Amino acid sequence: MGTILLGLKPDVLSEAQLARIRAVAPDARLLVTDQRAEMEAALNELEIIAGPVPHELVLRAPNLGWFQQWGAGADWLLRHPEAVSRRFILTNVSGIHAIPISEHILAMMLAFARSLPVSIRGQERHHWLDGSEKRTFELAGGTLLLVGVGAIGRRTAQLARALGMRVLGIRRNPAEMVAEIEQMAGPERLEALLPEADFVVLTVPLTRETRNMIGQRELRAMRPGSYIINIGRGGTIDETALLRALKEGWIAGAGLDVFETEPLPADSPFWEMQNVIITAHYAGSTPYYDQRALDIFVENLRRYRAGESLEHIVNKELGY
């Protein structure tokens, strides 16, 4: 067997964790590095690549059979369409973000419901808010519309239902039902369901189909008192339309973990908006991330060696 490149700093995983990889592929050379020069030196011998490796290097590995992403999103394929015709299998770690991202979504929803952004800004100014400066409401009895119902959407639905919310869902295949979701619909029903929602949450990947799926028309369809939360990819929302919607009161606010350009430029109007919560694309951050990604990789490595179908395969033509 050829070389396995694990594109992490050597001290990220313990010796016991690395031993799990060696136990499954004892005849392979395991190269653990985050240094580009070392990666490039080994390109010709790489059979398997795993981890956050530069995509242009992945495409330059002539004998690559399988690339295990260390993240879920595969929108890099939009920038490298030549990857579709390459023979390597592409897998991701879809599902490991379900706990941290669903909790991040819930945190944003609760923050808006309890008027925390206004209070935090008041605290910075040593200002005691009066009744006219804050808007509070309850999540219980409200409606959540999940746009994208994978592992993250399912767990978010569970948390929302536990708080007494009604949950609706939009997914590519609406026939795949989820117990906690009252009504599931296809993408063609998005505009019809938007007016019912107090919160619209986007968990969809960025593909040709989802780029700017939320634009002026969709934002106009939302209720003036509703909020939109995006933890998927920035390109799924038309940011020019969103800025206008926030300024003119088409919607009440937005919780944004992702943006079209990241890092978000310092001169972006989003920074100054009182009705926006910004987090720096860390909704999926958790101290258990590498362990969970390793679990997926080791199981897939076992399957790869055994000639079995891998889990979490990305359809390179669809982009997810």
C-alpha positions as a Markdown table, in Angstrom:
| # | Residue | x | y | z |
|---|---|---|---|---|
| 1 | Met | 0.0 | 0.0 | 0.0 |
| 2 | Gly | 1.1 | 3.6 | -0.6 |
| 3 | Thr | 1.4 | 6.5 | 1.8 |
| 4 | Ile | -1.3 | 7.9 | 3.9 |
| 5 | Leu | -1.1 | 11.7 | 4.4 |
| 6 | Leu | -2.7 | 13.0 | 7.6 |
| 7 | Gly | -2.6 | 16.8 | 7.2 |
| 8 | Leu | -2.6 | 17.7 | 10.8 |
| 9 | Lys | 0.1 | 19.1 | 13.2 |
| 10 | Pro | 1.9 | 16.1 | 14.6 |
| 11 | Asp | 0.8 | 16.9 | 18.2 |
| 12 | Val | -2.9 | 17.1 | 17.4 |
| 13 | Leu | -3.5 | 13.4 | 17.8 |
| 14 | Ser | -2.0 | 11.2 | 20.5 |
| 15 | Glu | 0.2 | 8.2 | 19.9 |
| 16 | Ala | -2.7 | 6.0 | 20.9 |
| 17 | Gln | -4.9 | 7.7 | 18.3 |
| 18 | Leu | -2.3 | 7.3 | 15.6 |
| 19 | Ala | -1.9 | 3.7 | 16.5 |
| 20 | Arg | -5.5 | 3.1 | 15.5 |
| 21 | Ile | -4.6 | 4.2 | 12.0 |
| 22 | Arg | -1.5 | 2.0 | 11.9 |
| 23 | Ala | -3.4 | -1.0 | 13.2 |
| 24 | Val | -5.8 | -0.8 | 10.3 |
| 25 | Ala | -3.1 | -0.2 | 7.6 |
| 26 | Pro | 0.1 | -1.7 | 9.0 |
| 27 | Asp | 1.8 | -1.9 | 5.6 |
| 28 | Ala | 1.2 | 1.8 | 4.8 |
| 29 | Arg | 3.6 | 4.7 | 5.5 |
| 30 | Leu | 1.8 | 7.2 | 7.7 |
| 31 | Leu | 2.9 | 10.8 | 7.1 |
| 32 | Val | 1.5 | 13.3 | 9.7 |
| 33 | Thr | 2.3 | 16.9 | 8.8 |
| 34 | Asp | 0.8 | 20.3 | 8.2 |
| 35 | Gln | 3.9 | 21.5 | 6.3 |
| 36 | Arg | 3.2 | 22.1 | 2.6 |
| 37 | Ala | 6.8 | 21.3 | 1.6 |
| 38 | Glu | 6.6 | 17.8 | 3.2 |
| 39 | Met | 3.3 | 17.2 | 1.5 |
| 40 | Glu | 4.6 | 18.2 | -1.9 |
| 41 | Ala | 7.6 | 16.0 | -1.5 |
| 42 | Ala | 5.4 | 13.0 | -1.0 |
| 43 | Leu | 2.7 | 13.7 | -3.7 |
| 44 | Asn | 3.7 | 10.9 | -6.1 |
| 45 | Glu | 3.4 | 8.2 | -3.4 |
| 46 | Leu | 0.1 | 9.3 | -1.8 |
| 47 | Glu | -2.7 | 6.9 | -2.0 |
| 48 | Ile | -4.9 | 8.3 | 0.8 |
| 49 | Ile | -5.1 | 11.9 | 2.0 |
| 50 | Ala | -7.0 | 12.9 | 5.1 |
| 51 | Gly | -7.3 | 16.2 | 6.9 |
| 52 | Pro | -7.3 | 19.9 | 6.0 |
| 53 | Val | -4.9 | 19.6 | 3.1 |
| 54 | Pro | -4.8 | 22.3 | 0.4 |
| 55 | His | -7.1 | 21.2 | -2.4 |
| 56 | Glu | -4.7 | 22.1 | -5.2 |
| 57 | Leu | -2.3 | 19.6 | -3.7 |
| 58 | Val | -5.0 | 17.0 | -3.5 |
| 59 | Leu | -5.6 | 17.4 | -7.2 |
| 60 | Arg | -1.9 | 17.1 | -8.0 |
| 61 | Ala | -1.5 | 13.7 | -6.3 |
| 62 | Pro | -1.3 | 11.4 | -9.4 |
| 63 | Asn | -2.0 | 8.1 | -7.5 |
| 64 | Leu | -4.7 | 9.3 | -5.1 |
| 65 | Gly | -7.4 | 6.8 | -4.5 |
| 66 | Trp | -9.3 | 8.5 | -1.7 |
| 67 | Phe | -9.5 | 11.9 | 0.0 |
| 68 | Gln | -11.1 | 12.1 | 3.4 |
| 69 | Gln | -12.1 | 15.7 | 4.2 |
| 70 | Trp | -11.8 | 16.9 | 7.8 |
| 71 | Gly | -14.9 | 19.1 | 7.3 |
| 72 | Ala | -18.4 | 18.7 | 5.9 |
| 73 | Gly | -18.6 | 21.3 | 3.1 |
| 74 | Ala | -17.4 | 20.4 | -0.3 |
| 75 | Asp | -18.0 | 23.8 | -2.0 |
| 76 | Trp | -14.3 | 23.8 | -2.9 |
| 77 | Leu | -15.4 | 21.7 | -5.9 |
| 78 | Leu | -17.1 | 24.8 | -7.4 |
| 79 | Arg | -13.6 | 26.3 | -7.6 |
| 80 | His | -12.0 | 23.1 | -8.9 |
| 81 | Pro | -14.5 | 21.5 | -11.3 |
| 82 | Glu | -11.7 | 19.3 | -12.7 |
| 83 | Ala | -12.0 | 17.3 | -9.5 |
| 84 | Val | -15.2 | 15.7 | -10.7 |
| 85 | Ser | -13.5 | 13.8 | -13.5 |
| 86 | Arg | -10.6 | 12.6 | -11.2 |
| 87 | Arg | -10.9 | 9.0 | -10.1 |
| 88 | Phe | -10.4 | 9.4 | -6.4 |
| 89 | Ile | -13.3 | 8.9 | -3.9 |
| 90 | Leu | -14.2 | 11.9 | -1.9 |
| 91 | Thr | -15.7 | 11.5 | 1.6 |
| 92 | Asn | -16.5 | 14.1 | 4.3 |
| 93 | Val | -17.3 | 14.1 | 8.1 |
| 94 | Ser | -20.9 | 15.0 | 7.7 |
| 95 | Gly | -22.7 | 14.5 | 11.0 |
| 96 | Ile | -20.0 | 15.3 | 13.5 |
| 97 | His | -21.2 | 18.9 | 13.7 |
| 98 | Ala | -24.7 | 18.0 | 14.8 |
| 99 | Ile | -24.2 | 18.7 | 18.6 |
| 100 | Pro | -22.1 | 21.9 | 18.5 |
| 101 | Ile | -23.9 | 23.5 | 15.5 |
| 102 | Ser | -27.4 | 22.7 | 16.8 |
| 103 | Glu | -26.4 | 24.3 | 20.2 |
| 104 | His | -25.0 | 27.3 | 18.3 |
| 105 | Ile | -28.3 | 27.7 | 16.5 |
| 106 | Leu | -30.2 | 27.5 | 19.7 |
| 107 | Ala | -27.9 | 30.0 | 21.4 |
| 108 | Met | -28.6 | 32.5 | 18.6 |
| 109 | Met | -32.4 | 31.9 | 18.8 |
| 110 | Leu | -32.4 | 32.4 | 22.6 |
| 111 | Ala | -30.2 | 35.5 | 22.3 |
| 112 | Phe | -32.7 | 37.2 | 20.1 |
| 113 | Ala | -35.6 | 36.0 | 22.2 |
| 114 | Arg | -34.1 | 37.5 | 25.3 |
| 115 | Ser | -32.7 | 40.6 | 23.6 |
| 116 | Leu | -29.2 | 39.7 | 24.6 |
| 117 | Pro | -27.4 | 41.6 | 21.8 |
| 118 | Val | -29.0 | 44.9 | 22.9 |
| 119 | Ser | -28.1 | 44.1 | 26.6 |
| 120 | Ile | -24.5 | 43.3 | 25.8 |
| 121 | Arg | -24.0 | 46.5 | 23.9 |
| 122 | Gly | -25.6 | 48.3 | 26.8 |
| 123 | Gln | -23.3 | 46.6 | 29.2 |
| 124 | Glu | -20.3 | 47.8 | 27.2 |
| 125 | Arg | -21.6 | 51.4 | 27.6 |
| 126 | His | -22.6 | 50.9 | 31.3 |
| 127 | His | -26.1 | 51.6 | 30.2 |
| 128 | Trp | -29.2 | 50.2 | 31.9 |
| 129 | Leu | -31.8 | 49.5 | 29.3 |
| 130 | Asp | -35.3 | 50.8 | 29.6 |
| 131 | Gly | -38.4 | 49.0 | 28.4 |
| 132 | Ser | -38.5 | 50.6 | 25.0 |
| 133 | Glu | -34.9 | 49.4 | 24.1 |
| 134 | Lys | -35.5 | 45.7 | 24.3 |
| 135 | Arg | -37.8 | 43.2 | 22.6 |
| 136 | Thr | -38.3 | 39.9 | 24.3 |
| 137 | Phe | -40.5 | 37.0 | 23.3 |
| 138 | Glu | -40.7 | 33.2 | 23.9 |
| 139 | Leu | -39.6 | 30.4 | 21.7 |
| 140 | Ala | -42.3 | 28.2 | 23.0 |
| 141 | Gly | -45.3 | 28.3 | 20.6 |
| 142 | Gly | -43.1 | 29.8 | 17.8 |
| 143 | Thr | -42.4 | 28.2 | 14.4 |
| 144 | Leu | -38.9 | 27.1 | 13.2 |
| 145 | Leu | -38.3 | 26.5 | 9.5 |
| 146 | Leu | -35.2 | 24.4 | 8.8 |
| 147 | Val | -33.8 | 24.7 | 5.3 |
| 148 | Gly | -31.7 | 21.6 | 5.0 |
| 149 | Val | -32.5 | 18.6 | 7.2 |
| 150 | Gly | -29.4 | 16.5 | 7.6 |
| 151 | Ala | -27.9 | 15.5 | 10.9 |
| 152 | Ile | -27.7 | 19.1 | 12.1 |
| 153 | Gly | -31.2 | 19.8 | 11.1 |
| 154 | Arg | -32.5 | 16.7 | 12.8 |
| 155 | Arg | -30.9 | 17.5 | 16.1 |
| 156 | Thr | -31.9 | 21.2 | 15.9 |
| 157 | Ala | -35.5 | 20.0 | 15.4 |
| 158 | Gln | -35.2 | 17.8 | 18.5 |
| 159 | Leu | -34.0 | 20.8 | 20.6 |
| 160 | Ala | -36.7 | 23.1 | 19.2 |
| 161 | Arg | -39.5 | 20.6 | 19.9 |
| 162 | Ala | -38.2 | 20.2 | 23.4 |
| 163 | Leu | -38.7 | 23.9 | 23.9 |
| 164 | Gly | -42.3 | 23.7 | 22.6 |
| 165 | Met | -41.7 | 25.0 | 19.0 |
| 166 | Arg | -43.4 | 23.8 | 15.9 |
| 167 | Val | -40.8 | 22.7 | 13.3 |
| 168 | Leu | -41.1 | 22.7 | 9.5 |
| 169 | Gly | -38.5 | 21.4 | 7.1 |
| 170 | Ile | -37.2 | 21.9 | 3.6 |
| 171 | Arg | -35.1 | 19.2 | 2.0 |
| 172 | Arg | -34.2 | 17.9 | -1.4 |
| 173 | Asn | -36.1 | 14.6 | -0.8 |
| 174 | Pro | -39.1 | 15.5 | 1.3 |
| 175 | Ala | -40.2 | 11.8 | 1.4 |
| 176 | Glu | -37.5 | 11.3 | 4.0 |
| 177 | Met | -39.4 | 12.2 | 7.1 |
| 178 | Val | -38.1 | 13.2 | 10.6 |
| 179 | Ala | -40.2 | 12.5 | 13.6 |
| 180 | Glu | -39.8 | 15.9 | 15.2 |
| 181 | Ile | -40.7 | 17.8 | 12.0 |
| 182 | Glu | -44.4 | 18.5 | 11.5 |
| 183 | Gln | -44.2 | 19.1 | 7.8 |
| 184 | Met | -41.5 | 18.3 | 5.3 |
| 185 | Ala | -41.4 | 19.9 | 1.8 |
| 186 | Gly | -39.2 | 20.1 | -1.2 |
| 187 | Pro | -37.2 | 23.3 | -2.2 |
| 188 | Glu | -40.1 | 24.4 | -4.5 |
| 189 | Arg | -42.2 | 25.0 | -1.3 |
| 190 | Leu | -39.7 | 27.3 | 0.3 |
| 191 | Glu | -41.4 | 30.6 | -0.5 |
| 192 | Ala | -44.8 | 29.3 | 0.6 |
| 193 | Leu | -43.5 | 28.2 | 4.0 |
| 194 | Leu | -41.3 | 31.3 | 4.8 |
| 195 | Pro | -44.3 | 33.4 | 6.0 |
| 196 | Glu | -45.1 | 30.8 | 8.7 |
| 197 | Ala | -41.7 | 30.9 | 10.4 |
| 198 | Asp | -40.5 | 33.0 | 13.3 |
| 199 | Phe | -37.0 | 31.6 | 12.7 |
| 200 | Val | -35.5 | 30.4 | 9.4 |
| 201 | Val | -32.4 | 28.4 | 9.8 |
| 202 | Leu | -30.1 | 27.5 | 6.8 |
| 203 | Thr | -27.9 | 24.4 | 7.2 |
| 204 | Val | -27.5 | 23.7 | 3.4 |
| 205 | Pro | -24.2 | 23.3 | 1.7 |
| 206 | Leu | -23.1 | 25.7 | -1.1 |
| 207 | Thr | -23.8 | 24.2 | -4.5 |
| 208 | Arg | -24.9 | 25.6 | -7.8 |
| 209 | Glu | -28.5 | 24.9 | -6.7 |
| 210 | Thr | -28.2 | 26.6 | -3.3 |
| 211 | Arg | -26.2 | 29.7 | -4.3 |
| 212 | Asn | -28.3 | 32.8 | -3.4 |
| 213 | Met | -31.3 | 30.6 | -2.6 |
| 214 | Ile | -32.3 | 33.3 | -0.2 |
| 215 | Gly | -32.7 | 36.6 | -2.0 |
| 216 | Gln | -34.9 | 39.6 | -2.1 |
| 217 | Arg | -38.0 | 37.6 | -3.0 |
| 218 | Glu | -37.5 | 35.1 | -0.2 |
| 219 | Leu | -36.7 | 37.8 | 2.4 |
| 220 | Arg | -39.8 | 39.7 | 1.3 |
| 221 | Ala | -41.8 | 36.6 | 2.0 |
| 222 | Met | -40.7 | 36.4 | 5.6 |
| 223 | Arg | -42.6 | 38.1 | 8.4 |
| 224 | Pro | -41.3 | 41.5 | 9.7 |
| 225 | Gly | -40.8 | 40.0 | 13.2 |
| 226 | Ser | -38.9 | 36.9 | 12.0 |
| 227 | Tyr | -35.2 | 36.1 | 12.1 |
| 228 | Ile | -32.8 | 34.3 | 9.7 |
| 229 | Ile | -29.9 | 32.2 | 10.9 |
| 230 | Asn | -27.2 | 30.9 | 8.6 |
| 231 | Ile | -24.6 | 28.3 | 9.8 |
| 232 | Gly | -24.2 | 26.6 | 6.4 |
| 233 | Arg | -22.3 | 28.7 | 3.8 |
| 234 | Gly | -22.4 | 32.5 | 3.2 |
| 235 | Gly | -23.1 | 32.1 | -0.5 |
| 236 | Thr | -26.5 | 30.7 | 0.1 |
| 237 | Ile | -27.8 | 34.2 | 1.0 |
| 238 | Asp | -27.7 | 37.2 | -1.3 |
| 239 | Glu | -25.9 | 39.5 | 1.1 |
| 240 | Thr | -26.9 | 42.7 | -0.7 |
| 241 | Ala | -30.6 | 41.7 | -0.3 |
| 242 | Leu | -30.1 | 40.7 | 3.3 |
| 243 | Leu | -28.5 | 44.1 | 4.2 |
| 244 | Arg | -31.5 | 45.9 | 2.7 |
| 245 | Ala | -33.9 | 43.6 | 4.5 |
| 246 | Leu | -32.2 | 44.3 | 7.8 |
| 247 | Lys | -32.1 | 48.0 | 7.3 |
| 248 | Glu | -35.6 | 48.4 | 6.0 |
| 249 | Gly | -37.2 | 46.0 | 8.5 |
| 250 | Trp | -38.4 | 43.3 | 6.2 |
| 251 | Ile | -37.1 | 41.0 | 8.9 |
| 252 | Ala | -36.2 | 41.5 | 12.6 |
| 253 | Gly | -32.7 | 40.3 | 12.6 |
| 254 | Ala | -30.0 | 37.7 | 11.5 |
| 255 | Gly | -27.6 | 35.4 | 13.2 |
| 256 | Leu | -24.7 | 34.8 | 10.8 |
| 257 | Asp | -21.8 | 32.4 | 11.3 |
| 258 | Val | -20.8 | 32.4 | 7.6 |
| 259 | Phe | -20.3 | 35.0 | 4.9 |
| 260 | Glu | -19.6 | 35.2 | 1.2 |
| 261 | Thr | -16.1 | 36.6 | 2.0 |
| 262 | Glu | -14.3 | 35.4 | 5.1 |
| 263 | Pro | -12.9 | 36.8 | 7.3 |
| 264 | Leu | -15.7 | 39.4 | 7.1 |
| 265 | Pro | -14.1 | 42.7 | 5.9 |
| 266 | Ala | -13.7 | 45.3 | 8.6 |
| 267 | Asp | -15.8 | 47.8 | 6.6 |
| 268 | Ser | -18.8 | 45.5 | 6.2 |
| 269 | Pro | -22.0 | 47.1 | 7.2 |
| 270 | Phe | -23.0 | 43.9 | 9.1 |
| 271 | Trp | -20.6 | 44.8 | 11.9 |
| 272 | Glu | -22.5 | 47.9 | 12.9 |
| 273 | Met | -26.0 | 46.5 | 12.7 |
| 274 | Gln | -27.8 | 46.3 | 16.0 |
| 275 | Asn | -30.1 | 43.4 | 14.9 |
| 276 | Val | -27.3 | 41.1 | 13.7 |
| 277 | Ile | -25.3 | 38.5 | 15.7 |
| 278 | Ile | -21.9 | 37.7 | 14.0 |
| 279 | Thr | -19.8 | 34.7 | 14.9 |
| 280 | Ala | -16.6 | 33.9 | 13.0 |
| 281 | His | -17.5 | 30.6 | 11.3 |
| 282 | Tyr | -17.0 | 28.6 | 14.5 |
| 283 | Ala | -20.5 | 27.1 | 14.9 |
| 284 | Gly | -19.0 | 23.6 | 14.5 |
| 285 | Ser | -16.1 | 24.2 | 16.9 |
| 286 | Thr | -15.9 | 21.6 | 19.7 |
| 287 | Pro | -13.0 | 20.1 | 21.7 |
| 288 | Tyr | -14.1 | 16.7 | 20.4 |
| 289 | Tyr | -13.8 | 17.5 | 16.7 |
| 290 | Asp | -10.6 | 15.7 | 15.8 |
| 291 | Gln | -11.6 | 12.6 | 17.8 |
| 292 | Arg | -14.9 | 12.4 | 16.0 |
| 293 | Ala | -13.3 | 13.0 | 12.6 |
| 294 | Leu | -10.7 | 10.3 | 13.4 |
| 295 | Asp | -13.4 | 7.8 | 14.2 |
| 296 | Ile | -15.0 | 8.4 | 10.8 |
| 297 | Phe | -11.6 | 8.2 | 9.1 |
| 298 | Val | -10.5 | 4.9 | 10.8 |
| 299 | Glu | -13.8 | 3.2 | 10.0 |
| 300 | Asn | -13.5 | 4.3 | 6.4 |
| 301 | Leu | -9.9 | 3.2 | 6.2 |
| 302 | Arg | -11.0 | -0.3 | 7.4 |
| 303 | Arg | -13.7 | -0.3 | 4.7 |
| 304 | Tyr | -11.2 | 1.0 | 2.0 |
| 305 | Arg | -8.8 | -1.9 | 2.9 |
| 306 | Ala | -11.6 | -4.4 | 2.8 |
| 307 | Gly | -13.0 | -3.2 | -0.5 |
| 308 | Glu | -16.3 | -2.1 | 1.1 |
| 309 | Ser | -18.3 | 1.0 | 0.3 |
| 310 | Leu | -17.1 | 4.0 | 2.2 |
| 311 | Glu | -19.4 | 6.1 | 4.5 |
| 312 | His | -20.1 | 9.8 | 3.9 |
| 313 | Ile | -19.3 | 9.7 | 0.2 |
| 314 | Val | -19.6 | 13.1 | -1.5 |
| 315 | Asn | -21.2 | 13.1 | -4.9 |
| 316 | Lys | -18.7 | 15.3 | -6.7 |
| 317 | Glu | -21.1 | 16.4 | -9.4 |
| 318 | Leu | -23.8 | 17.5 | -6.9 |
| 319 | Gly | -21.2 | 18.9 | -4.4 |
| 320 | Tyr | -22.5 | 17.2 | -1.3 |
